[in-house]
Amino acid sequence: MSEEYKQFINRIYQKLGIDLKLYKEAQMKRRLTSLRNKRGYTNFHDYFKALEKDNQLLAEFMDRITINVSEFYRNPKRWEVLQTVTFPELTKDKNDITIWSAACSTGEEPYSLAIMLREYFPAIKFSILATDIDENVLKRAKQGIYQEQALKALPDNMKHKYFDQKNGIYYIDQQIKKYITFKKHNLLSDTYPKNNDLIVCRNVLIYFTDTAKDTIYHHFNKALNQNGVLFVGSTEQIFNPSNYGFSLLDTFYYQKK
């Protein structure tokens, strides 16, 4: 790691509390160098000085270091497992569950969870905490306004039932919004919410170092109730789940032992 880049990430940590050393260096440095050059800065020293003065530039920086690609029912086959295996398992002895959608991006994931529960498990009471490190995407998530592309994997009947559509823009039903609390949270430094029955964290951990992932998996285990479930992304298989106190429930689903 070059001295210039090392100083930059240390300054980012001091300013924002985000430790970029815990992200894979090559990917993150390439992404930030591209953004820096795009804005006309030839070194990270000058770029950081600009970030301190320009809130719009800082917001763009935050958007670049976070991975904001999402859609409703992303990887539909995995959501079928949630409906047919995971939720029945979690609700066989209780009718009130707590869910944490970690690194929720623009909200498609927590809204998908709420829609599924309302549609297929109407007797179950539930609450969803949806968190992300990026305040800008949380603002967009709270609005609940989406382009049609984000709903491409959602069954048509759910589109009509849980959205208002105007001029090709989809607005999430206000009743669905009531189940979800959005909050800023840093997976690498903040205290984890406790007593969760389900934690959904998908397509984010691939950007962290192995050391950071180990820590996060242990934290997730402690944040779950007994027999609670962790649902990860389709490129984030945990190869030794027992190391973190989990057993395999289904592909990409891990249950606290």
C-alpha positions as CSV (number, residue, x, y, z in Angstrom):
1,M,0.0,0.0,0.0
2,S,1.5,3.4,-1.0
3,E,2.1,6.0,1.7
4,E,-0.2,8.5,0.0
5,Y,-3.1,6.0,-0.1
6,K,-2.4,4.9,3.5
7,Q,-2.6,8.5,4.7
8,F,-5.8,9.0,2.7
9,I,-7.6,6.0,4.3
10,N,-6.4,7.0,7.7
11,R,-7.9,10.5,7.2
12,I,-11.2,9.0,6.0
13,Y,-11.3,6.9,9.1
14,Q,-10.7,9.9,11.3
15,K,-13.4,11.9,9.5
16,L,-16.1,9.3,8.8
17,G,-15.2,6.3,11.1
18,I,-15.0,4.1,8.0
19,D,-12.0,1.8,8.0
20,L,-11.1,1.2,4.4
21,K,-8.3,-1.2,5.4
22,L,-11.0,-3.8,6.0
23,Y,-12.2,-3.7,2.4
24,K,-10.2,-5.5,-0.3
25,E,-7.5,-3.0,-1.2
26,A,-7.1,-3.6,-4.9
27,Q,-10.9,-3.2,-5.6
28,M,-11.4,-0.2,-3.3
29,K,-8.3,1.6,-4.5
30,R,-9.2,1.1,-8.2
31,R,-12.7,2.4,-7.5
32,L,-11.5,5.5,-5.6
33,T,-8.7,6.3,-8.1
34,S,-11.2,6.3,-10.9
35,L,-13.6,8.6,-9.0
36,R,-10.7,10.9,-8.0
37,N,-9.4,11.2,-11.5
38,K,-12.9,11.8,-12.8
39,R,-13.2,14.8,-10.6
40,G,-9.8,16.1,-11.8
41,Y,-7.6,15.4,-8.9
42,T,-4.2,13.8,-9.5
43,N,-3.5,12.6,-5.9
44,F,-5.4,11.5,-2.8
45,H,-4.0,14.4,-0.7
46,D,-5.8,17.0,-2.8
47,Y,-8.8,14.9,-3.2
48,F,-9.3,14.6,0.5
49,K,-9.0,18.3,1.0
50,A,-11.7,18.7,-1.6
51,L,-13.9,16.1,0.2
52,E,-13.6,18.2,3.4
53,K,-15.0,21.3,1.7
54,D,-17.6,19.9,-0.6
55,N,-20.6,18.0,0.8
56,Q,-21.7,16.9,-2.7
57,L,-18.3,15.5,-3.4
58,L,-18.4,13.7,-0.1
59,A,-21.8,12.2,-0.8
60,E,-20.5,11.0,-4.1
61,F,-17.5,9.4,-2.4
62,M,-19.9,7.6,0.1
63,D,-22.0,6.3,-2.8
64,R,-18.9,4.9,-4.5
65,I,-17.5,3.0,-1.5
66,T,-20.9,1.4,-0.8
67,I,-22.4,-1.1,-3.2
68,N,-25.9,0.1,-4.1
69,V,-27.1,-2.5,-6.5
70,S,-30.4,-4.0,-5.5
71,E,-33.8,-5.1,-6.7
72,F,-37.0,-6.8,-5.3
73,Y,-36.7,-10.5,-4.9
74,R,-33.1,-10.5,-6.1
75,N,-32.2,-14.1,-7.0
76,P,-35.9,-15.4,-6.9
77,K,-35.0,-19.0,-6.2
78,R,-33.4,-18.0,-2.9
79,W,-36.6,-16.1,-2.0
80,E,-38.6,-19.2,-2.7
81,V,-36.5,-21.0,0.0
82,L,-37.2,-18.1,2.3
83,Q,-41.0,-18.6,1.8
84,T,-41.1,-22.4,1.8
85,V,-38.3,-23.3,4.3
86,T,-36.9,-20.4,6.3
87,F,-40.0,-18.6,7.4
88,P,-41.9,-21.8,8.3
89,E,-38.9,-22.9,10.4
90,L,-38.7,-19.6,12.2
91,T,-42.4,-19.4,12.9
92,K,-43.2,-23.0,13.9
93,D,-43.0,-22.2,17.6
94,K,-43.7,-18.4,17.6
95,N,-45.9,-15.9,15.8
96,D,-43.8,-12.8,16.3
97,I,-40.4,-12.4,14.7
98,T,-37.7,-9.7,14.4
99,I,-35.7,-9.2,11.2
100,W,-32.6,-7.2,10.5
101,S,-31.9,-6.3,6.9
102,A,-28.2,-5.3,7.1
103,A,-26.6,-3.2,4.3
104,C,-30.1,-2.7,2.9
105,S,-29.1,-0.2,0.2
106,T,-32.1,1.6,-1.3
107,G,-34.7,-0.6,0.5
108,E,-35.7,-3.2,-2.0
109,E,-34.7,-6.0,0.3
110,P,-36.5,-5.0,3.5
111,Y,-39.6,-4.1,1.5
112,S,-39.5,-7.5,-0.2
113,L,-39.4,-9.2,3.2
114,A,-42.4,-7.2,4.4
115,I,-44.4,-8.0,1.3
116,M,-43.6,-11.7,1.5
117,L,-44.7,-11.9,5.2
118,R,-47.9,-9.9,4.5
119,E,-48.7,-12.0,1.5
120,Y,-48.0,-15.5,2.8
121,F,-47.8,-15.3,6.6
122,P,-50.6,-12.8,7.5
123,A,-51.0,-14.2,11.0
124,I,-47.3,-13.5,11.9
125,K,-46.4,-10.3,13.6
126,F,-43.0,-8.9,12.6
127,S,-40.7,-5.9,12.6
128,I,-37.8,-5.1,10.3
129,L,-34.8,-3.0,11.1
130,A,-33.1,-1.9,7.8
131,T,-29.6,-0.5,8.1
132,D,-26.9,0.9,5.8
133,I,-23.7,2.9,6.2
134,D,-24.8,5.4,3.5
135,E,-27.3,8.0,4.7
136,N,-28.1,9.0,1.1
137,V,-29.4,5.6,0.1
138,L,-31.3,5.4,3.4
139,K,-33.1,8.6,2.4
140,R,-34.0,7.0,-0.9
141,A,-35.1,3.8,0.8
142,K,-37.5,5.7,3.2
143,Q,-39.2,7.3,0.1
144,G,-40.0,3.9,-1.3
145,I,-40.0,5.1,-5.0
146,Y,-38.7,2.7,-7.7
147,Q,-38.3,2.3,-11.4
148,E,-39.9,-0.6,-13.0
149,Q,-36.5,-2.3,-13.5
150,A,-36.2,-2.8,-9.8
151,L,-39.4,-4.9,-9.7
152,K,-38.6,-7.2,-12.6
153,A,-38.3,-10.3,-10.4
154,L,-41.4,-9.5,-8.3
155,P,-44.6,-11.5,-9.2
156,D,-47.1,-9.3,-11.0
157,N,-49.8,-9.8,-8.5
158,M,-47.6,-8.3,-5.8
159,K,-46.7,-5.3,-8.0
160,H,-50.4,-4.5,-8.3
161,K,-51.2,-5.2,-4.6
162,Y,-48.3,-3.5,-2.9
163,F,-47.4,-0.5,-5.2
164,D,-49.1,2.5,-6.7
165,Q,-47.9,3.0,-10.2
166,K,-47.9,6.4,-11.9
167,N,-46.2,7.1,-15.2
168,G,-43.9,4.1,-14.9
169,I,-42.8,4.9,-11.4
170,Y,-43.7,2.6,-8.5
171,Y,-44.6,3.8,-5.0
172,I,-44.5,1.3,-2.1
173,D,-47.7,1.0,-0.2
174,Q,-47.7,3.1,3.0
175,Q,-48.9,0.1,5.1
176,I,-45.7,-1.8,4.1
177,K,-43.6,1.1,5.2
178,K,-44.9,0.9,8.7
179,Y,-43.2,-2.4,9.4
180,I,-39.7,-1.0,8.6
181,T,-37.3,1.2,10.6
182,F,-34.4,2.6,8.7
183,K,-31.2,3.4,10.5
184,K,-27.5,4.2,9.8
185,H,-25.2,1.4,10.8
186,N,-21.5,0.5,10.1
187,L,-21.0,-3.3,10.1
188,L,-17.3,-2.8,10.8
189,S,-17.6,-0.7,13.9
190,D,-21.1,-0.2,15.3
191,T,-22.8,-2.3,18.0
192,Y,-25.1,-5.0,16.4
193,P,-28.8,-5.1,17.3
194,K,-29.7,-8.1,19.4
195,N,-32.5,-10.7,19.5
196,N,-33.0,-11.1,15.7
197,D,-34.7,-14.2,14.3
198,L,-33.5,-13.5,10.8
199,I,-30.5,-11.5,9.5
200,V,-30.4,-10.8,5.8
201,C,-27.0,-9.5,4.5
202,R,-26.4,-10.1,0.9
203,N,-23.9,-9.1,-1.8
204,V,-21.9,-6.9,0.6
205,L,-19.4,-9.2,2.4
206,I,-17.6,-10.1,-0.8
207,Y,-16.0,-6.7,-0.7
208,F,-14.5,-7.2,2.8
209,T,-11.2,-8.9,3.7
210,D,-11.4,-12.4,5.2
211,T,-10.4,-11.0,8.6
212,A,-13.3,-8.5,8.5
213,K,-15.7,-11.3,7.3
214,D,-14.7,-13.5,10.2
215,T,-15.5,-10.8,12.7
216,I,-18.8,-10.0,11.1
217,Y,-19.9,-13.6,11.0
218,H,-19.2,-13.9,14.8
219,H,-21.1,-10.7,15.4
220,F,-24.1,-12.0,13.4
221,N,-24.2,-15.2,15.4
222,K,-24.3,-13.2,18.7
223,A,-27.0,-10.9,17.2
224,L,-29.3,-13.9,16.5
225,N,-31.7,-15.7,18.8
226,Q,-31.3,-19.4,19.2
227,N,-32.2,-21.2,16.0
228,G,-32.2,-17.8,14.2
229,V,-31.1,-17.7,10.5
230,L,-28.5,-15.7,8.5
231,F,-29.3,-15.3,4.8
232,V,-26.3,-14.3,2.6
233,G,-25.8,-13.5,-1.0
234,S,-25.3,-15.9,-3.9
235,T,-21.5,-15.3,-4.0
236,E,-21.0,-15.4,-0.3
237,Q,-21.2,-19.1,0.7
238,I,-19.8,-19.8,4.2
239,F,-17.5,-22.8,3.8
240,N,-17.0,-23.6,7.5
241,P,-20.2,-22.4,9.1
242,S,-19.5,-24.4,12.3
243,N,-16.5,-22.0,12.9
244,Y,-19.0,-19.3,13.6
245,G,-21.7,-21.3,15.5
246,F,-23.9,-22.0,12.4
247,S,-25.2,-25.1,10.6
248,L,-26.4,-25.1,7.0
249,L,-30.2,-24.8,6.8
250,D,-30.3,-24.5,3.0
251,T,-28.0,-23.0,0.3
252,F,-27.0,-19.5,1.5
253,Y,-29.0,-20.0,4.7
254,Y,-27.3,-20.6,8.0
255,Q,-29.0,-21.4,11.3
256,K,-27.6,-20.6,14.7
257,K,-26.9,-23.9,16.5
